[in-house]
Amino acid sequence: MNLIDGRTTITGTRRLSWPWQVKLTAAEMHRPHSDPSPLDGVVLIPRHRIDWIQVVS
């Protein structure tokens, strides 16, 4: 998913999500000009911070 800041992409395994947030595990944060950073535990991202989501099964 891409966040609304236009610079941050987060990839991971989607878990139970609600209309107001997305829950990810095994997530990584990707920013321009740097290596991906692993994120520990469960990541909760508010839907209003998300610009674009692609779900791959």
C-alpha positions as CSV (number, residue, x, y, z in Angstrom):
1,M,0.0,0.0,0.0
2,N,1.1,3.6,-0.6
3,L,0.5,6.2,2.1
4,I,-0.8,9.6,1.4
5,D,2.6,11.3,2.1
6,G,3.6,10.1,-1.4
7,R,6.9,8.7,-0.3
8,T,6.1,5.6,1.9
9,T,5.1,2.2,0.8
10,I,4.3,-0.7,3.2
11,T,4.1,-4.3,2.2
12,G,3.0,-7.2,4.4
13,T,0.4,-9.9,5.0
14,R,-3.0,-8.5,5.5
15,R,-4.9,-9.7,8.5
16,L,-8.4,-8.9,9.7
17,S,-9.2,-5.3,8.6
18,W,-12.0,-3.0,9.5
19,P,-13.4,-0.1,7.4
20,W,-11.3,2.4,9.5
21,Q,-8.0,0.5,9.5
22,V,-5.8,-2.2,7.9
23,K,-3.9,-4.7,10.0
24,L,-0.6,-6.2,8.6
25,T,1.9,-8.7,9.9
26,A,5.4,-9.5,8.4
27,A,5.4,-5.9,7.2
28,E,8.2,-3.9,5.7
29,M,8.4,-0.1,5.1
30,H,9.9,1.0,1.8
31,R,11.2,4.6,1.4
32,P,13.0,6.2,-1.5
33,H,16.8,5.9,-1.5
34,S,17.0,3.4,1.4
35,D,16.7,-0.4,2.0
36,P,13.4,-1.8,3.3
37,S,13.0,-1.7,7.0
38,P,11.2,-4.6,8.8
39,L,8.4,-3.6,11.2
40,D,8.0,-5.7,14.3
41,G,4.7,-7.2,15.4
42,V,1.3,-6.1,14.1
43,V,1.0,-2.9,12.2
44,L,-2.3,-1.0,12.3
45,I,-2.7,1.7,9.6
46,P,-5.7,4.1,9.7
47,R,-7.6,4.0,6.4
48,H,-7.5,7.8,6.0
49,R,-3.6,7.6,5.8
50,I,-3.7,5.2,2.8
51,D,-3.7,6.5,-0.7
52,W,-3.6,3.2,-2.6
53,I,-3.9,-0.6,-1.8
54,Q,-3.1,-3.6,-4.0
55,V,-4.1,-7.0,-2.7
56,V,-2.4,-10.0,-4.2
57,S,-3.6,-13.5,-3.3
